[in-house]
Every structure is written in structure tokens, then in C-alpha cells.
């Protein structure tokens, strides 16, 4: 619990620095101003996307990015859209979990003559360009690899899966939870999905949920969190129950997978004695695709009211098939990581 509280405290401090930086006066004269609405600033992934958008837009297009937190809330997201429209920004990038809300946001922006690009969750009405991370094949791979590793270590133990998601978002099932289960069942057709509950993207909430799940069904042996924060919460729950461990990469009690490939996740993944072992994700390519698409609409290079889809890879990282050097490069490229992953893993093991 102390480790979890420390993680949460560090996250809060980090968020404070992000908001403080956003409040500083910027005397630069920009050619354009664009808005970015992330799903929530509570997740390391969205923080890094916003930083990449801010730096890339300024460097490549002399464009200022105004960031407004969507707070994983319909009300906050709509208010952010209205705020950016009232500011008269030249374009908007939106990452929203609600397909209907995204469609409404696009309509609002278009009514004001402002181009908008959406990311990950396709809007109900496809009337604007969209950035689509290729998460489905990566999630399928993770499910299959987790099942292979479990069956290799425990060939006679049935696979029982617990999942943490963001609620009833159909596209999350297609790209993350359902795809992961498809991968599991490609290796073990008899694998059982025991439960799938809304972890709300939260480490603390997910820890509470998995504590209950494991106490009611201790035979659960594969856990998938639809983001790294939820997977880390599942790990904390396992550790509280004396689980969450491996023997040099050989699963003893369970295998945990997450999504986003953050530094907090990779430190656990490369620890040979920790049961959190798989994740996938990318920041830089997605953020830059958002900026490039918005600027192409602003510059009249592509229409703002026609659906096009830019597909971006979501690379996988796991203990058995990825080197720590690959993890280091990924974090430096995508999460502004300035540490030494190998050293951080060793420190976490002490």
C-alpha cells in the first residue's frame, strides 16, 4: 500500500507541474493556435501525448497548442470544446471515449468553421479525419502470448481471465478487452472470462476491484487492464494477497497485461519476479499524426468534413520477447524518459 500511495503522490505532483507549465505566459508569436482535449490528464499516456503535441506543433508549424483536460467526463469534454470554439482556435484534436459525444463535438466545431480530428474512438458520424492506433492486433498478440506462457508453466491448470475496462465502450471491446480474449482463446479455446468490470482507468479503483475478484475466485490467473494504471492496480491487489510474483519470468500465480507502455509499466514488466508482463502503446506517432492532420486541414490540404483514417502502430512490449534496450528507446521516444530503465528495474526489485 505504501508503494501505491507513493505512486499516486508522484502522479499528483507531476500533474501539478504540467498545469503550472501551462499557466506560464508565452511571449512567442505563433502563426496558428490549435486546441487539444485529452481523455484525462490523470493518465501518463495522455500527459505525454499533450506534451508531444505542444512541442511538435511549435517546432514544426510555429503553432501554439492549448490543452484543456477532458477529465474523462462528458460535461467537461463538451465544456472544453465550447471553450476552444469561443477562443477562436484554428483547429482542435479530440480524444473522447464516447462515440456519440465525439460526433456532437465535431458538429459543434464544424458549425463554427473549425476543423477537428478525433483519435482512437471513431465518432458515430464519420464526418472528419480520424487517427486510429492499431491496437487490435497488439491486444490479440498479448492475449495469445500470456496464454502460451501460462500453459507452458501450468499445462493442466485451466485459464481463468479477469478484465478491467472503461465501462461499456464497444470499440474498447473490439480493440482491447475482446481482442485480448480472442488471443487467449486462440491458444486455449476453453479459457474462461470470469469477470469484466469497470476499473475507471484508475489504479486505486482497479486495486479494490481485483482484491474482491481474487478473494471470491482465487483461481483467476490472467488479468488484463485496458490501460497501464488499471493493470498496476491489479498488481497492487495481487501483492496484497501474497501474489503478483514470478520465478525469473515463469508465472506462479497469474500473468498481468496492461496497455499504453508507460515507464511505470515497463519497470514492472522487465522485473523477472513481477507478474505484470505485457503492454502495448505509442505516443509520438499518434500525437504527431493529430497535429499533422489538423494542420493539413487548416492549410487546405485535406477537407475538414470528409472521413479519412490515419493508422498508427501500437508496438507490444513483454518480458519474454522484448529487450530492455528496446524498452529504453521506446520510453525515451514516447514518454520523455530521462532515466536508465535497467537501473530503475533493479532499484524496484530491492
Steps between C-alpha positions, in 0.01 A plus 500: 500500500786740579640446150159568346449819701845619397416437134179699531684784676764514228225509237326789675825694525566432133157626405556814700814574303316440173224747589748752636697487177180562307431812703831669419481797268625427148629806316560313173308623196340195338354458152210289629337379822352151531318334787554153643250323726643177649277237657648578842818647644501231770676253270869515413417418138281807449747726680773388259277537193420858599864583557597353161220691327607825667867462409447360151241761397728781615812360335356384168217746440568798730162419651390528860308211657241582766435195719170458688442186708198293397500353854347173365170687527236582238427832665866602526571389143210699354599801711854469364372495142286807567795674666730440203233609253444820698876565491489476121772237468594393149451127556425242772625147581264291714547170681163401647367160608140572396430456126177700521665782689786508248249535216330789681837667561589472131165657406557786745848569365388482138209737568762750615717433193770329707656169383517215751685168502397213729715220640446132597120494539334558164208747522149374424488725193821477301524853368857598593852354483591244764821353648472126572763321709522138387427353840301190401789287363722600792232406755445166324874435513514577872211266578658218301845551652362517854309176439807330351715595796238385750441165327874438472534539877164347600382272219226340709362816661199654321538863395264737680501865391398818682484832316485866592350736243358852463135394516286407205701655216448266205816606319710429811370142484598480133848646550598399851300266725327287236815488289705387801247223569509397134874457533465296819244266342711456187742312727247351743144485358374395841628812677226663708427871538408508868416869530540834327451811713544875460830600656434861394859531380599528868778321685323525836158393370653209308689384808176493697320308225770236455528450876132404498534288186794297631343449839185361340684304228869444585542278190505805270839486329492751211412865566471767232470870578390716207765754600821479700350678800239226536759227452716658772197504728447130431865436584465688829200283587691182418794611714272570796381140478853358483483456123633711213830312473689288247807282506730666245216549255323172575146574624410368843161652580390719206609704198393865473481706180435871455491755223685828422860381557581766758819514706318379813385195305834417338683515832269223620504304173878467496514394866539121461320436828191717440183361340422815293652386172340651187384835362481691172471860389652804330496876560717685250352366177144553619563852628682604184229350280244710688699819445583423136134429424370814670759713320420337165137603547596852608724536194229371267694188404220261602127567552383539859160337441603168342592187694854376452686266731869519584614171651782493755677193637474412870816295571495223760743459788531186710757339723563195283534655152614860551843618608547758771690711243186506284300608803753777572474634144121489511481698823749761381310541174147498639501594867782755526681252721838615628579207726681170462238228468733220601606692811138588582400134471781395735405772747136387497605142573678590825 
